[in-house]
């Protein structure tokens, strides 16, 4: 079957197939956002066939509804749960101070775990600034597409970061890497499960 032979009915059958097809990796049904993405990709392809190649006269997507993607808000910790979580970081040890700083950066700044793992400290020898600016209490977060954004943090987060960075400077790996978060054996794998 070639593109000009594909009509709205075939596309609707294809999207129905996607709604029923399991994800080959997980076995669960495909997500609504994945199906909507497939819709947008095919829609752009047909627009190209119409505008550039002039192969089709009328796109089968004409007046076709975009698949609905329901809102899926993330689970948010309640104040009581957050206090209980922060209570696990009581103490003056390296791990407790690091974990408290990590939790407060996540909660206060709303960064993703993947972004958190990319944060750095200043390296004066290489004239690198690092991610944290304590003059204005802002963290520069490397986001998607290499676009950084500046996110302010509150005084409690600033104090937790300062306390952690003072201990980090004396850590055995503190001078070997600019990665902000250190574990027992070097750079902490923030997104690899519970901190070590």
N, C-alpha and C positions, 0 to 999 in steps of 0.2 A: 504494500500500500504506500503510495506517495502522498506528500503533504496536501496537494489540492483535493485528493479524494477523502481526506479526513474532515469530518464535519462535527457539529456540536454533539450529536448522539454518541459518536466514538469517544470524544473527550469526556463526556459525562460518564460513560461506561468505564473509562480508564480511571477517573477520579473515584468512582465507586469501588473499583478493584483496589485502589490504594487504601481506601478506608477499611477494607476487609482484610487486606494482606498483612501478615505479621512481619515485624522487624526480624530479619534473618539472624541478627546477632542476639537479641534479647528474647524473641518469641512473642513480645507484646505487640499490640497494634501500633501502627505508625502514628506519630504525633500529628496533631492538627496543624502545627506550624510547618512541619515537613511537607504535608500535602499542599498547604498554601504556597510554600516556596516552589514546589513543582508546578503549580498553577501559574505563578508569576514567570517562571522560566519559559514555559511553553507559550505563554501569552506574548512575551517579548520576541520569541522565535517567530511566531505568526505575524507579529507587527513588522519584523524584518522582512519576512517573505512578501508582505504586502507593499511596504514602503521602498525597499531596496531592490529586491529581485522581481517584484511585480508578478509573482507566480499565482497568488490567490486574489480573487476579487473582493471577497468579504471574509474577514476573519471569523472562524467558528466561535471565537471568544466574544463576539459582538453581543451585548446584552446578557452575557453569562455572568452569574454571581460568583464573586470570589469566595472560596471556602472560608467559613467562619473559624476564627481562632479564639477560643475562650480565654478569658483572663486566668492566669495561673499565678496568683501572688505568692511570694515566698513565705515560708513560716517565719514568724517573728517572735523572738523571745519576749516573754512578759518581764516586767520589772523584777518580780520575785525570782524568776529563773535566772535573769542576768546577775542579780545579787548573789545567788547560789553559785553560779559559775565563777564570778570574781572571788568568792570566798575560797575557792580551791587554789587561788594564787597568793594567798596570804603567806608572808615570809619574805626573807631578804636574800634567799638563794638565787643563783643565776637562772635556774629553770622557772622559778616563780615570778621573778621580775620580767623575764622574757615573755612568758605566757600572758601575764597581765598586760604588758605593752601590746602584744598581738591582739588580744581580745578587745582592748580599748580602741585600737586603730580600726579593727573590723567594724565595731559598733558605732564609733564616733564618725568615722570617715565614709563608711559604706563601701569600702573597696571590696573587690572580689578576691577570693583566695589566691587565684593565679596572679593577680596584680600585686598582692601582698608579698608573694615570694620574689618579686622582681625589685623590691625596694632596696636601696643601698645607703651606705653611710659615706660621709665625706672622705676623700683620700687626698690630703694636701700634697703628698709627694707627686701625684699625677695631676694636680690641680683640678680634681673632680669634686663637684659640690655635694653630691649625694642627693637623696630624695627628700630629706627633712631640712626645713628652714625654721630654726627656732627663733629668729628675729621677728617673724610674723606668724609663727605657729601654723605652718602650712606644710603639707606633704605633696610632693610632685609625683603623681601616680601615672605610670606608663600604662596606657589603655590599649584598646584594640586599634590595629592599624598604625602602631607606633605613635599615636597621638597622646601626648601627656596632658593631664589636667591637674590643676592645683586645687587641693582640698584642705580647708581649714580644720584644725582640731582644737579641742577645748583645753583649758589649763590642766585638768586632771590627766588627760592623755599626754600632754606635754611633759608633765612631771614623771609619769610612768616611763615614757621614752627616755628621758634624761637619766633616770635611775638605771634603766637597763643598759643604756649606751656606756655609762661609767663602768659597769661590770664587763660589758662586751669588750671594751678597750684592753682589759687585762686577761681576756680569754686566750687560750693557747692558739686559737685560729683568728683572733681579732685583727692581727696585722697582715694575715695572708689573703684575706678576701674583703671585698667591699659589700658583700651581701649583708643585709641588715640582721638577718636572723640566723643565729648559730646554735648548733646542737653539740653533743658530746664528740662527734667525729667530723666536725666541719660545718659546712652550710646545712642549715635545717631544711629538710624537704617538707615545706609547709603544706603542700597539697597531697602528701602521701600518707595521710592518716594522722593519728594522734602524735603530738610532739614527743620527741625523745628527751 
